[in-house]
Amino acid sequence: MNTDRKVKLFSPLDPITLATKLKAEMEKREDSKDFHVFGGGTEEEITLLYGRPHILTGIEPKLRGTMRAHDGGTLIEAKTMKRGNPKKFFVIWFAFLIPFVAIGIGSWFFDGPPLMFKIMFTGIPAIMMGAGILMFRQSLKKKPEDFGTIYHILDFLEETVDARPFSRY
């Protein structure tokens, strides 16, 4: 499930001060191995993710946008993205591997293909499917909240640079 939406945030800090403050906060969190907000950018662009920086799964909540000076502060216009469910990946994974396994199994009924061909087209995809089943079982054990939400990023911006929804101003 994709949950993409556009947000406008206003911070009373000017763009350079805001970028400097965010950079300092990112450097403090750089060695942290637990879930937290991380990312990068300039005084004109911002990209923030919530997760573990050295273990990215592709389904982390993300905020990507631009920053510009506005009324003595900074207006952040961004798109928040939360890529959903890893189940789609596994459907694609198995749909890709099933034809290889079918060819491999079919090759065992014919004398023409060499033994190495039969082993490669049966064994390797079967091992990959087994690994996929194990990964799928692990992904079912984790609750969706384990990956965080967009609100972790928005709360971080509010705490760090006092960025609040623009509609309040």
Secondary structure, DSSP 8 states (H G I E B T S, - for coil): ----EEEEEEESS-HHHHHHHHHHHHHHHTT--SSEEEEEE-SSEEEEEEEBTTB--S-S-EEEEEEEEETTEEEEEEEEE----THHHHHHHHHHHHHHHHHHHHHTT-SSS-HHHHHHHHHHHHHHHHHHHHHHHHHHHS-GGGG--HHHHHHHHHHHH--EEGGG-
